[in-house]
Amino acid sequence: MIFISKYLVPKGYTGLTIFPFVFLKSIRFKTDYVLINHEKIHLKQQLEMLLIPFYLVYGLEFLFRLIQYKNWNVAYRNISFEREAYTNELDLDYLKQRPFWGFLKYLRVNDF
């Protein structure tokens, strides 16, 4: 379910996924299939991690990456969940063949 909310989506971002909802900053993003695919990847991640553990791991990994990189945007882009979503957002069929817990292969240390 997609909602438009310029207030819920943080400044500098176009979308936010909180299972089972996708919030977009503007109605024009509803037809951005790459962005929608990115957010659908997050929905799958959240569902397979049973929601609360997803948010805990996401937050802890973000803090670890922030300490590691000392830069908010670089830390955010290097969270394994984000790496998986950004790497595969152009592949609109990715979710059809995505392995269970596919984000695990994106835990490596290399910068995104």
N, C-alpha and C positions, 0 to 999 in steps of 0.2 A: 504494500500500500504506500503510495507516494503522496507526500504533503509538501506544500510550499510554505516556507517560513524563513523570512530574512532575519528574524531575531534569534531563532534556535540554532541556526548554522553559524559557527564562529567566523569572525572577520578573517578574510584571506582564504576561506574554503568555500566550495560550491555545494557540497553535500555532506550529510551526516546520516549514519545508519544506526538505529537503535531498534533491534528486532522487535516486532516485525515491520517496522516503519522505516521509510527512507524520506528524509527531509532535504529538500532542495532550496537553495537560496532564492531562485527565481523560476517562474513558470517556463521560461525559455529553455531551461535545462531538462525539461521533461522529454524533449526529443533528442537529447544528447545520448545516443546509445552507448557510447564508450563510458561516459560517466555512470549511466544506469548499470552497465555491466560491472563496473568497478564496485558500485554499492551492492550489487547482487552477490559478488564474491564475499563481501563483508557479511552479508546475511547468512551465507553458507557457513562461514567461519564461526559466527556467533552461535548458530544452531548446533553445529557439531561439537562445540565446546560447552554447551549447556548454559549459555548466556553469562551468568555471574563469573565463572572462571575466565571467560573470554575477556571481560572488562578488567578483571584483576591482572591477568597476564599482560594485556595491552598496556595498562597503566604502569606496571612494574618494568616492562621492557622499554617503555618510553623514558622513564626515569633513568634506567641504565644507559640508554642511548644518549640521553641529554648529558649525563656525566661523561660519557665516552667522547662525544663530539663537541660538547659545549656550544651547541647551536640548535635552537628550537626546530627549525625547518629540516636540517640534516638529520636530527634525532627522529623526528616524525617520519621522514621518508625511509628511514632504515629500520623501522619496526617491522618485524617479519610479516605481519598481517598486511601492512601497507605495501611492502615489497612485492608480495604475491599479487595483490590487487593491481598495482601499477604495472607490473611486468606483463600481466595477462589481460588487462582491460581492453586491448584492441582485438583480442580473440573472442568473438561473440559466442563461440562454441566451447570455450574453455570449461565452463561448468559441467558440460556433458561428459568430459573425460577426466575431470579433476579428481586426483586421488584423495581419499579420506585424510584429513589433517595435512593437506597439501602445503600449508604455510611452513611446515617444519623444515623443508629444504631451503627456506629463505632466512633461517637463523644465522647463517654464516656471517663472518665479520666484515666482509667486503662492503665498501661504500656503495650506495645506490646512486 
